[in-house]
């Protein structure tokens, strides 16, 4: 008989919250060790310049300073970091990998690039010694603007390249030029989407301890990918993987920048710990986080859409520039996400997309929640709005006319996704979600009231935008499930947790399969000693991929339980019931055995474990989907704009989303709420402002505005479930969904309120004020 | 950052010119100057302390070089400041014109690049602090000019 779904799809409270809310959860900075040394970094103040001299002699003489390292001290260890994600096999693709070194050599290429590392008895002493290091830099013109970066006379971020182009990729489907010739209308615009920070609550932190006697290195690291970090560091340090243990305990928010990056600090702290045979810790401060932790966004699109008179999309052409920052260790994941996600839930028969990734003298760019998807959605949703206006078709109606119908799955978009597999949507049902979102927000009524809404000083607008999200990509994750002698269950998996609720959702999946209480399932993540195969937490894949591995391992343990119980109870397996932490023979209440007793019998002290069986009630299983599953949804919002101050208040926010089968609606809503807050930040509050010399001008929370609790409206969420055929539970990811269409819906809502055109994100009160003034002047 | 303006000194051009070439006077007039000495022909070195918002009393090692001198009419300054919280480098062009009323009008235009923590945290305040410092310096110089003129008058 198959397991009963008791916890999956239920609003189970989070197993981890008691520890998190009472301050008992361990974060890296909580780890204290005897003899611990502390680190501060000397960082570049110049965005671009030649390093003439780095002299740490005076710093070395300061009492309490244990070591000062510059590039020259690193030897072979100073070589560039690896390229983390090789580009997918797209024909004609050009990619110039230029990765960072642990410490700058020859040139500095962004403000905040580490130049020297100081190790001292306390952080105070280390910080004091930063000022003792003499750094002479001969400044060069900074490469900041994306278009100017590609002009002939531009300074070059990497001298050995012919230009600042880091990559060039063209992907095509159908024949856009022919579609354009047939079109009744073409809408074309330039769109920008500027940089933002991930701004996780917990900054990065690395602590390394070299045990000279055991010859073992333990690294506590705020990483989203402990296993790849372990493997990479072991190889770089000349150790075997078994000599290195990476622990990512509780991590206070990841959002992408904590992913398998091999940050300079992550490379240097373990290296220095071995050299000095002392434990060493570095904790990033908030100021450093603005420069030294990777950022995202920064794209410039020239896009057009060709349509028929009745609003059907014939094709889309998009040419864009992508700011990759000073180095490109993460390959092309973001712009390829943009390229693919631009197609959205729509039937786009012809598509031509071309991008150039551009090196600039700014902080390195790697995925941040959404990872380029929101840029694509912004472009296609904005083009649809502009087309609707030009054709006199309602905004919701033009979307309905173009949605892929439920009979069109699996749908092959004929281009390549970031996971090196073709972009194929597994399943979806888009029209009911759009209708539900429109009905919930009261769209039809709001359209009728448009004239009233647009009068007075406080004007009201409605926005509604659709999206898809490629989630749950491979290659694989694994899990080990063990029934312990207590009868409780332990689950170990390789993906780290950054607050998503892994300790709950994986427990739910396993509890249902093994018929135990969810509180009796203990989940361990992010410790390579506990589980050492896997990739990490990214691309909204934890539940879909690691969750499926947990399911497979639990199913295998269940088979062992049933086989052993059948022999102990003398009953046919199909008459057994696994529930309430026991196995019982159906219809015979006295013939029953607890999982604890079975676990003891599976690991006997006498007798023999029969050939072909294994001791214990334990199994390890892996899950690797051929390709990702495609989640989808619709966001709708009502905004009120004060035309005098240009402040925007979000009055209502509705999310109708489909992430396949839901393990825990409570957690899904939490993910969406956080994502919407992130998305609203990117739409209206957050922007990293660089001057023409590459200086970041707002590197503090005084000037970089995050949306606060008072800025984020209550979010009304509705779930729809179109199971994915790509995994046994039918899961799709949801971690990034909340922030993907937010900018597009926000722009549309503000546009609707003010009858102006919005082509750039983030807006801000002052940008919006200028747009209002320009409209008034016309 | 571009900072420009006009200031009228209450005294003749040659006296203003002499004043502006005197490191002792400049050290007194420029707010936060701890030390300013001549380290070569037309070259001054010193230490200045500046407070900008959350960064209080940040020390800068400053080098100022005078160039393109056309006494008593115009000169340019190359400014290079380095400190624990960042750097400032740039140039300033100064011209002096006699006014009909015995005063001297000074036009100045400076283009200074600011980097490091001072740029990223103090950005909102840099311009207003710079303007304030410039105004205080010019007023102090004008007071010194008046004092010199008065001294000359009583001494003759």
Interface residues (C-beta under 8 A of the other chain):
Chain A: X45 X46 X47 X111 X130 X131 X139 X287 X290 X291 X691 X693 X695 X696 X697 X698 X699 X700 X702 X703
Chain B: X54 X84 X86 X87 X89 X113 X114 X115 X116 X117 X119 X120 X121 X123 X124
